[in-house]
Amino acid sequence: GSTGDSGLDEHGRAFECETVDMKLSDWIDLIRAKDGKQVNQFYLKDWHLQLDLESHGRKAPYNVPMHFQHDLLNGFLTSFTSGDYRFVYWGPKDSFTSLHSDVLQSFSWSVNVVGEKLWTFYPPVPDKATQDDKETRGQFSVIQKAGQAIFVPSGWKHEVKNLKETLSINHNWITSSSLDLCWDCILAEIGSVENELKSWGICMDDIDTAEKMLRGSCGLDVTGFLLMLLNGLIQNRKLRRERISEQCDWQAIYDEHRIIEMIASVAVGKEGLLSVNCMQPLVSPSVRKRLGETLKSDKIASNLIECIQNELASWSSTSHLL
Protein backbone atom coordinates (compact mmCIF):
# COMPACT_ATOMS: atom_id res chain seq x y z
CA GLY A 1 0.00 0.00 0.00
CA SER A 2 0.98 3.60 -0.41
CA THR A 3 2.75 5.09 2.59
CA GLY A 4 0.93 8.39 2.71
CA ASP A 5 0.70 10.75 5.68
CA SER A 6 -1.03 9.44 8.80
CA GLY A 7 -4.51 10.67 9.57
CA LEU A 8 -8.05 9.62 10.43
CA ASP A 9 -10.57 7.73 8.37
CA GLU A 10 -14.23 8.72 8.00
CA HIS A 11 -15.07 7.02 11.30
CA GLY A 12 -12.34 8.84 13.23
CA ARG A 13 -10.08 5.77 13.36
CA ALA A 14 -6.38 6.16 12.74
CA PHE A 15 -5.01 4.76 9.52
CA GLU A 16 -1.51 4.69 8.20
CA CYS A 17 -1.83 4.13 4.50
CA GLU A 18 -4.06 3.40 1.56
CA THR A 19 -3.96 -0.26 0.54
CA VAL A 20 -4.05 -1.91 -2.87
CA ASP A 21 -4.44 -5.64 -3.60
CA MET A 22 -2.16 -7.11 -6.26
CA LYS A 23 -0.46 -10.34 -7.27
CA LEU A 24 3.07 -10.96 -6.02
CA SER A 25 4.32 -11.02 -9.62
CA ASP A 26 2.79 -7.56 -10.17
CA TRP A 27 4.46 -6.30 -7.01
CA ILE A 28 7.86 -7.54 -8.18
CA ASP A 29 7.33 -5.87 -11.56
CA LEU A 30 6.37 -2.64 -9.78
CA ILE A 31 9.44 -2.34 -7.59
CA ARG A 32 11.69 -3.37 -10.48
CA ALA A 33 10.18 -0.73 -12.80
CA LYS A 34 12.61 1.71 -14.40
CA ASP A 35 10.06 4.14 -15.78
CA GLY A 36 10.56 6.90 -13.22
CA LYS A 37 7.77 5.89 -10.84
CA GLN A 38 8.23 6.84 -7.20
CA VAL A 39 8.55 3.27 -6.07
CA ASN A 40 9.23 4.28 -2.44
CA GLN A 41 5.56 5.26 -2.15
CA PHE A 42 4.72 1.56 -2.07
CA TYR A 43 5.36 -1.06 0.61
CA LEU A 44 4.26 -4.70 0.82
CA LYS A 45 3.13 -5.03 4.45
CA ASP A 46 1.38 -7.59 6.63
CA TRP A 47 1.81 -10.45 4.15
CA HIS A 48 0.64 -13.59 5.99
CA LEU A 49 3.17 -15.80 4.22
CA GLN A 50 3.39 -18.49 6.89
CA LEU A 51 -0.40 -18.74 7.17
CA ASP A 52 -0.74 -18.94 3.38
CA LEU A 53 1.80 -21.77 3.18
CA GLU A 54 0.21 -23.69 6.06
CA SER A 55 -3.21 -23.45 4.38
CA HIS A 56 -1.69 -25.35 1.43
CA GLY A 57 -0.04 -27.98 3.62
CA ARG A 58 3.45 -26.51 3.30
CA LYS A 59 5.93 -25.66 6.02
CA ALA A 60 7.17 -22.16 6.73
CA PRO A 61 10.56 -21.29 5.20
CA TYR A 62 11.92 -20.22 8.60
CA ASN A 63 11.92 -21.12 12.30
CA VAL A 64 11.03 -18.63 15.00
CA PRO A 65 14.17 -17.64 16.97
CA MET A 66 14.37 -19.42 20.31
CA HIS A 67 13.98 -16.28 22.42
CA PHE A 68 10.70 -15.39 20.67
CA GLN A 69 9.00 -18.80 20.66
CA HIS A 70 6.95 -18.39 23.86
CA ASP A 71 3.78 -17.02 22.22
CA LEU A 72 0.20 -17.19 23.51
CA LEU A 73 -1.28 -15.09 20.70
CA ASN A 74 -0.39 -16.84 17.43
CA GLY A 75 -0.78 -20.34 18.81
CA PHE A 76 -4.38 -19.48 19.70
CA LEU A 77 -5.17 -17.60 16.48
CA THR A 78 -3.84 -20.29 14.15
CA SER A 79 -5.71 -23.03 16.06
CA PHE A 80 -9.11 -21.36 16.39
CA THR A 81 -9.32 -18.50 13.88
CA SER A 82 -8.34 -17.75 10.29
CA GLY A 83 -5.78 -15.08 11.14
CA ASP A 84 -2.41 -14.50 12.76
CA TYR A 85 0.18 -11.80 13.50
CA ARG A 86 3.07 -13.36 11.57
CA PHE A 87 4.06 -11.14 8.67
CA VAL A 88 6.53 -10.58 5.88
CA TYR A 89 7.40 -6.99 4.92
CA TRP A 90 9.02 -6.11 1.58
CA GLY A 91 9.82 -2.49 0.87
CA PRO A 92 11.97 -0.57 -1.61
CA LYS A 93 14.65 1.90 -0.54
CA ASP A 94 13.21 4.89 1.40
CA SER A 95 9.84 3.26 2.05
CA PHE A 96 8.83 3.60 5.70
CA THR A 97 6.43 2.84 8.52
CA SER A 98 5.39 5.99 10.38
CA LEU A 99 5.36 6.47 14.16
CA HIS A 100 3.19 3.92 15.98
CA SER A 101 3.05 1.41 18.84
CA ASP A 102 2.20 -2.21 18.13
CA VAL A 103 -1.24 -3.80 18.19
CA LEU A 104 -2.65 -5.02 21.53
CA GLN A 105 0.39 -3.64 23.38
CA SER A 106 2.16 -6.76 22.13
CA PHE A 107 5.86 -7.44 21.88
CA SER A 108 7.24 -7.66 18.37
CA TRP A 109 10.36 -8.94 16.68
CA SER A 110 11.75 -8.32 13.22
CA VAL A 111 14.54 -10.08 11.30
CA ASN A 112 15.97 -8.71 8.07
CA VAL A 113 16.38 -11.42 5.46
CA VAL A 114 18.05 -8.92 3.15
CA GLY A 115 18.41 -5.16 3.27
CA GLU A 116 18.88 -2.54 5.95
CA LYS A 117 16.50 -0.57 8.19
CA LEU A 118 16.73 2.51 10.37
CA TRP A 119 14.69 2.14 13.56
CA THR A 120 13.91 5.13 15.78
CA PHE A 121 12.49 4.31 19.22
CA TYR A 122 10.58 6.50 21.67
CA PRO A 123 10.47 4.67 25.02
CA PRO A 124 7.50 5.38 27.33
CA VAL A 125 8.00 8.29 29.74
CA PRO A 126 6.17 9.22 32.98
CA ASP A 127 2.74 10.81 32.60
CA LYS A 128 3.99 13.93 34.42
CA ALA A 129 6.58 14.64 31.72
CA THR A 130 6.02 17.65 29.48
CA GLN A 131 4.88 17.12 25.90
CA ASP A 132 8.37 17.99 24.59
CA ASP A 133 9.91 15.45 26.97
CA LYS A 134 7.41 12.81 25.90
CA GLU A 135 8.40 13.31 22.28
CA THR A 136 12.17 13.35 22.77
CA ARG A 137 13.19 11.80 26.12
CA GLY A 138 15.16 8.62 25.62
CA GLN A 139 14.78 8.72 21.83
CA PHE A 140 17.42 6.64 20.04
CA SER A 141 18.04 5.09 16.63
CA VAL A 142 19.47 1.74 15.52
CA ILE A 143 20.52 0.51 12.08
CA GLN A 144 19.48 -3.10 11.49
CA LYS A 145 21.44 -5.03 8.89
CA ALA A 146 20.68 -8.29 7.09
CA GLY A 147 20.53 -11.28 9.43
CA GLN A 148 19.98 -9.16 12.54
CA ALA A 149 16.93 -9.24 14.82
CA ILE A 150 15.20 -6.32 16.53
CA PHE A 151 13.04 -6.76 19.64
CA VAL A 152 10.37 -4.11 20.30
CA PRO A 153 9.12 -3.91 23.91
CA SER A 154 5.41 -3.53 24.60
CA GLY A 155 4.15 0.03 24.26
CA TRP A 156 7.32 1.46 22.72
CA LYS A 157 6.51 3.85 19.89
CA HIS A 158 8.78 3.54 16.88
CA GLU A 159 9.18 4.45 13.24
CA VAL A 160 11.13 2.51 10.61
CA LYS A 161 12.74 3.48 7.31
CA ASN A 162 14.22 1.10 4.75
CA LEU A 163 17.72 2.36 3.89
CA LYS A 164 17.91 -0.27 1.14
CA GLU A 165 15.37 -2.54 -0.48
CA THR A 166 14.51 -4.81 2.45
CA LEU A 167 12.63 -8.03 3.03
CA SER A 168 11.93 -8.85 6.68
CA ILE A 169 10.00 -11.30 8.86
CA ASN A 170 7.95 -9.71 11.62
CA HIS A 171 5.84 -11.25 14.40
CA ASN A 172 3.69 -9.65 17.09
CA TRP A 173 3.36 -11.90 20.11
CA ILE A 174 2.06 -11.97 23.67
CA THR A 175 3.55 -13.79 26.65
CA SER A 176 2.25 -14.36 30.17
CA SER A 177 4.32 -11.36 31.33
CA SER A 178 2.47 -8.93 29.03
CA LEU A 179 -1.12 -10.14 29.51
CA ASP A 180 -2.05 -7.23 31.79
CA LEU A 181 -0.84 -4.71 29.19
CA CYS A 182 -2.89 -6.42 26.50
CA TRP A 183 -5.98 -6.46 28.72
CA ASP A 184 -5.51 -2.75 29.57
CA CYS A 185 -5.44 -2.05 25.82
CA ILE A 186 -8.71 -3.95 25.31
CA LEU A 187 -10.34 -2.20 28.27
CA ALA A 188 -9.38 1.21 26.88
CA GLU A 189 -10.86 0.29 23.53
CA ILE A 190 -14.05 -0.99 25.19
CA GLY A 191 -14.62 2.55 26.47
CA SER A 192 -14.27 3.93 22.96
CA VAL A 193 -16.64 1.29 21.57
CA GLU A 194 -19.23 2.04 24.26
CA ASN A 195 -19.13 5.75 23.46
CA GLU A 196 -19.43 5.05 19.75
CA LEU A 197 -22.38 2.69 20.23
CA LYS A 198 -24.12 5.26 22.42
CA SER A 199 -23.66 7.93 19.74
CA TRP A 200 -25.35 5.56 17.27
CA GLY A 201 -28.16 4.75 19.67
CA ILE A 202 -27.11 1.09 19.93
CA CYS A 203 -27.48 -0.69 23.28
CA MET A 204 -24.33 -2.27 24.75
CA ASP A 205 -26.40 -5.45 25.23
CA ASP A 206 -25.81 -6.01 21.50
CA ILE A 207 -22.81 -8.23 22.28
CA ASP A 208 -22.19 -9.30 18.69
CA THR A 209 -21.86 -5.71 17.44
CA ALA A 210 -19.66 -4.70 20.35
CA GLU A 211 -17.34 -7.68 19.84
CA LYS A 212 -17.08 -7.05 16.09
CA MET A 213 -16.14 -3.44 16.74
CA LEU A 214 -13.49 -4.51 19.24
CA ARG A 215 -12.00 -6.99 16.77
CA GLY A 216 -11.95 -4.31 14.09
CA SER A 217 -10.38 -1.63 16.27
CA CYS A 218 -7.79 -3.52 18.31
CA GLY A 219 -7.61 -6.99 16.75
CA LEU A 220 -9.08 -9.04 19.61
CA ASP A 221 -12.38 -8.99 21.49
CA VAL A 222 -13.12 -9.92 25.12
CA THR A 223 -14.23 -13.44 24.27
CA GLY A 224 -11.18 -14.03 22.09
CA PHE A 225 -8.88 -12.79 24.87
CA LEU A 226 -10.49 -15.12 27.40
CA LEU A 227 -10.32 -18.08 25.01
CA MET A 228 -6.65 -17.26 24.32
CA LEU A 229 -6.01 -17.47 28.07
CA LEU A 230 -7.82 -20.80 28.36
CA ASN A 231 -5.92 -22.22 25.40
CA GLY A 232 -2.66 -21.03 26.94
CA LEU A 233 -3.56 -22.71 30.23
CA ILE A 234 -4.39 -26.00 28.52
CA GLN A 235 -1.16 -25.97 26.50
CA ASN A 236 0.84 -25.11 29.60
CA ARG A 237 -0.72 -28.02 31.53
CA LYS A 238 0.11 -30.40 28.66
CA LEU A 239 3.69 -29.16 28.65
CA ARG A 240 4.06 -29.66 32.38
CA ARG A 241 2.69 -33.22 32.16
CA GLU A 242 5.22 -34.03 29.44
CA ARG A 243 8.00 -32.76 31.70
CA ILE A 244 6.72 -34.50 34.83
CA SER A 245 9.94 -36.48 35.28
CA GLU A 246 12.18 -33.49 34.69
CA GLN A 247 13.37 -30.81 37.08
CA CYS A 248 10.73 -28.31 38.23
CA ASP A 249 9.84 -25.97 35.35
CA TRP A 250 9.62 -22.58 37.04
CA GLN A 251 8.74 -20.83 33.77
CA ALA A 252 5.69 -23.07 33.32
CA ILE A 253 4.66 -22.49 36.94
CA TYR A 254 4.99 -18.73 36.49
CA ASP A 255 3.00 -18.87 33.25
CA GLU A 256 0.19 -20.81 34.93
CA HIS A 257 0.12 -18.34 37.81
CA ARG A 258 -0.12 -15.35 35.46
CA ILE A 259 -2.70 -16.92 33.13
CA ILE A 260 -5.09 -18.00 35.88
CA GLU A 261 -4.71 -14.66 37.65
CA MET A 262 -5.69 -12.93 34.42
CA ILE A 263 -8.62 -15.32 33.82
CA ALA A 264 -9.88 -14.43 37.29
CA SER A 265 -9.46 -10.73 36.59
CA VAL A 266 -11.36 -10.94 33.29
CA ALA A 267 -14.08 -13.33 34.41
CA VAL A 268 -14.62 -12.21 37.98
CA GLY A 269 -13.08 -8.82 38.61
CA LYS A 270 -11.01 -7.71 41.58
CA GLU A 271 -13.63 -8.62 44.19
CA GLY A 272 -13.49 -12.31 43.35
CA LEU A 273 -9.78 -12.59 42.60
CA LEU A 274 -8.23 -15.60 44.36
CA SER A 275 -11.16 -15.88 46.74
CA VAL A 276 -12.67 -19.39 46.86
CA ASN A 277 -15.63 -18.01 48.81
CA CYS A 278 -16.44 -15.60 45.97
CA MET A 279 -16.46 -18.16 43.19
CA GLN A 280 -20.21 -18.28 42.52
CA PRO A 281 -20.84 -17.08 39.95
CA LEU A 282 -17.28 -16.87 38.67
CA VAL A 283 -18.06 -15.58 35.20
CA SER A 284 -20.06 -12.38 34.88
CA PRO A 285 -23.29 -12.50 32.83
CA SER A 286 -21.62 -10.31 30.20
CA VAL A 287 -18.70 -12.68 29.64
CA ARG A 288 -21.02 -15.71 29.87
CA LYS A 289 -23.19 -14.26 27.10
CA ARG A 290 -20.15 -13.37 24.97
CA LEU A 291 -18.87 -16.94 25.22
CA GLY A 292 -22.25 -18.35 24.24
CA GLU A 293 -22.51 -16.01 21.25
CA THR A 294 -18.99 -16.81 20.03
CA LEU A 295 -19.17 -20.57 20.54
CA LYS A 296 -22.74 -20.70 19.14
CA SER A 297 -23.66 -22.95 22.03
CA ASP A 298 -24.81 -22.05 25.55
CA LYS A 299 -24.06 -25.63 26.64
CA ILE A 300 -20.43 -25.47 25.53
CA ALA A 301 -20.11 -22.05 27.15
CA SER A 302 -21.49 -23.44 30.43
CA ASN A 303 -19.05 -26.36 30.31
CA LEU A 304 -16.21 -23.93 29.67
CA ILE A 305 -17.29 -21.78 32.61
CA GLU A 306 -17.30 -24.88 34.83
CA CYS A 307 -13.73 -25.60 33.69
CA ILE A 308 -12.74 -22.05 34.62
CA GLN A 309 -14.26 -22.50 38.07
CA ASN A 310 -12.44 -25.79 38.62
CA GLU A 311 -9.12 -24.40 37.44
CA LEU A 312 -9.39 -21.33 39.66
CA ALA A 313 -10.43 -23.38 42.67
CA SER A 314 -7.53 -25.80 42.12
CA TRP A 315 -5.04 -22.98 41.62
CA SER A 316 -6.24 -20.97 44.64
CA SER A 317 -5.77 -24.01 46.91
CA THR A 318 -2.19 -24.54 45.71
CA SER A 319 -1.09 -20.95 45.04
CA HIS A 320 0.95 -20.91 48.28
CA LEU A 321 3.47 -23.08 46.43
CA LEU A 322 4.23 -20.29 43.93
Secondary structure, DSSP 8 states (H G I E B T S, - for coil): -B----EE-TTS-EE--B-----HHHHHHHHT--SS--GGGB-EEEE-HHHHHHHTT---SS---GGG---HHHHHHHHHSS--SEEEEEE-TT-EEEEE--GGG-EEEEEEEES-EEEEEE----TTS-HHHHHHTT-EEEEE-TT-EEEE-TT-EEEEEESS-EEEEEEEE--GGGHHHHHHHHHHHHHHHHHHHHHTT--TT-HHHHHHHHHHHHS--HHHHHHHHHHHHHHHHHHHHHTTTSS--HHHHHHHHHHHHHHHHHHT-GGGTT-GGG-TT-S-HHHHHHHHHHHT-HHHHHHHHHHHHHHHHHHHHHGGG-
